[in-house]
Amino acid sequence: RDGLPPVRSAKFLPPRPALRIVDRPRLIDGVSRGVSTAPITLICAPAGSGKTILAAAWAVAQTQTPPASWLTLDDGDNRLGVFWSHVLDSLARTSALSSSAIRPTNPDTVDPSFIESLAVELSTRPDPVILVLDEAEHLKSQQIAEQLDILLRNAGPWFRLVVATRSDPVLPLHRYRLEGT
């Protein structure tokens, strides 16, 4: 599986359904339209409604290079250094980012220049970079939300974030909606 323990490796892979699922081309097209036109695409619905399956089906169906990077979040991802290390691991798995990118060294903090350097590196990519954050309801850190917002605003026109969650994330959604992004 890439040398990571199976549980950790699963954080970076879209889940495969155990049973055959009903194709939902209209919903997959909706996610594709959102990703192609705006920096953030939000898939928000109650538990069991199929958010993860939709995001995974979309990620598998899309044909761009590099493919979408996937990160399934849990409560442990609310620590700044842990969250951003997992983001870097996810992006490196799809070659959207160099595996030698500067990494946070403290699980609880990141240097403010880290987000800026990540944004610069993503903005120089010739291809779109898509990061899927699944189970984003676990993300409750206001600092992480602020840093994600900075990244979204500064990573260039090709960085896209897909957020699958049971409830609105702590991101400034009101501002994104007003801006049409």
C-alpha positions in Angstrom: 0.0 0.0 0.0 2.9 2.5 -0.1 4.6 1.6 3.2 2.1 3.4 5.4 0.1 1.4 8.0 -3.3 0.5 6.4 -5.3 2.8 8.7 -3.1 5.8 7.9 -3.0 5.0 4.2 -6.8 4.9 4.1 -6.8 8.6 5.0 -5.4 9.4 1.6 -7.6 7.2 -0.6 -11.2 7.6 -1.8 -13.2 4.8 -0.2 -14.4 2.0 -2.5 -18.0 1.0 -1.8 -18.5 -2.5 -0.6 -21.7 -2.8 -2.7 -22.6 -1.6 -6.1 -23.9 1.9 -6.1 -26.4 3.7 -8.3 -24.7 5.9 -10.8 -25.6 9.6 -10.2 -24.3 11.4 -13.3 -26.2 14.6 -12.6 -24.6 14.9 -9.2 -21.2 14.0 -10.5 -21.6 16.7 -13.2 -22.7 19.2 -10.5 -19.4 18.6 -8.6 -17.4 18.8 -11.8 -19.1 22.1 -12.7 -18.4 23.5 -9.2 -14.7 22.4 -9.3 -14.3 23.9 -12.8 -15.7 27.3 -11.9 -14.9 28.0 -8.3 -12.1 27.6 -5.8 -14.3 25.7 -3.3 -17.0 23.2 -3.8 -19.1 22.2 -0.8 -21.0 18.9 -0.5 -23.0 19.3 2.7 -25.7 16.8 3.8 -26.8 14.7 6.8 -25.0 11.5 7.8 -25.7 8.6 5.5 -26.8 10.7 2.5 -23.9 9.7 0.3 -21.5 12.7 0.4 -18.4 10.5 0.6 -19.7 8.1 -2.1 -20.4 11.1 -4.4 -17.0 12.7 -3.8 -15.3 9.4 -4.3 -17.3 8.6 -7.5 -16.5 12.1 -8.8 -12.7 11.7 -7.9 -12.6 8.3 -9.7 -14.5 9.6 -12.8 -12.5 12.7 -13.3 -9.6 12.4 -15.8 -7.4 15.3 -15.1 -3.7 15.0 -14.3 -2.8 15.0 -11.5 -5.8 13.3 -10.0 -7.6 14.8 -7.0 -5.8 14.5 -3.7 -7.9 12.9 -1.0 -7.8 13.4 2.8 -10.3 11.9 5.2 -10.3 14.0 8.3 -10.8 12.9 12.0 -10.6 14.7 15.3 -6.8 14.3 15.4 -6.5 16.7 12.4 -7.5 19.8 14.4 -3.8 20.3 15.3 -2.2 22.7 12.9 1.0 20.8 12.2 -0.8 17.5 11.9 -3.5 18.8 9.5 -0.9 20.5 7.2 1.4 17.4 7.3 -1.6 15.3 6.2 -2.4 17.8 3.4 1.1 17.7 2.2 1.1 13.9 2.2 -2.1 13.8 0.3 -0.8 16.3 -2.3 2.5 14.4 -2.6 0.7 11.1 -3.2 -0.8 12.4 -6.4 2.4 14.3 -7.4 0.5 17.6 -7.1 3.3 18.7 -4.8 6.9 17.7 -4.3 7.4 15.2 -1.5 10.3 17.4 -0.4 8.1 20.4 0.4 8.9 22.1 3.7 6.9 20.4 6.4 5.6 21.5 9.8 7.9 20.2 12.5 5.6 20.9 15.5 2.2 19.0 15.6 0.5 22.0 17.2 1.8 25.0 15.2 3.0 26.1 11.8 5.1 29.0 10.9 3.0 31.7 9.2 5.3 31.7 6.2 4.5 28.0 5.6 1.0 28.8 4.1 2.5 31.5 2.0 5.2 29.2 0.6 2.6 26.4 0.0 0.4 28.9 -1.9 3.4 30.0 -4.0 4.3 26.4 -4.8 0.7 25.6 -5.8 0.4 28.8 -7.9 3.3 27.8 -10.1 1.8 24.5 -11.1 0.8 24.3 -14.7 -2.1 21.9 -13.9 -5.1 22.2 -11.6 -4.6 20.9 -8.1 -7.7 19.5 -6.3 -7.8 18.6 -2.7 -10.8 16.7 -1.3 -11.4 17.0 2.4 -13.8 14.3 3.4 -15.6 14.2 6.8 -14.7 17.9 7.3 -17.2 18.2 10.1 -14.3 17.0 12.3 -12.4 20.2 11.4 -13.2 22.7 14.2 -10.0 24.7 14.4 -10.6 28.3 13.5 -6.8 28.7 12.8 -6.9 25.9 10.2 -10.0 27.5 8.6 -8.2 30.9 8.4 -5.1 29.3 6.9 -7.2 27.3 4.4 -8.9 30.6 3.5 -5.4 32.2 2.9 -4.4 29.3 0.8 -7.6 29.5 -1.3 -7.1 33.2 -1.9 -3.4 33.0 -2.8 -2.7 29.6 -4.4 -3.6 30.8 -7.9 -6.5 30.1 -10.2 -5.9 26.3 -10.4 -6.2 25.3 -6.8 -9.5 23.8 -5.9 -10.9 22.5 -2.6 -13.8 20.1 -2.4 -15.3 19.8 1.1 -17.6 16.9 2.1 -19.2 17.5 5.4 -22.3 16.9 7.6 -22.4 20.6 8.6 -21.1 23.9 7.3 -17.3 24.1 7.9 -15.7 26.9 9.9 -14.6 28.5 6.6 -16.1 31.9 5.8 -18.8 30.5 3.5 -20.9 33.7 3.7 -18.0 35.6 2.0 -17.5 32.9 -0.7 -21.2 33.0 -1.4 -21.3 36.8 -1.7 -18.2 36.7 -4.0 -19.7 33.9 -6.1 -16.7 31.6 -5.4 
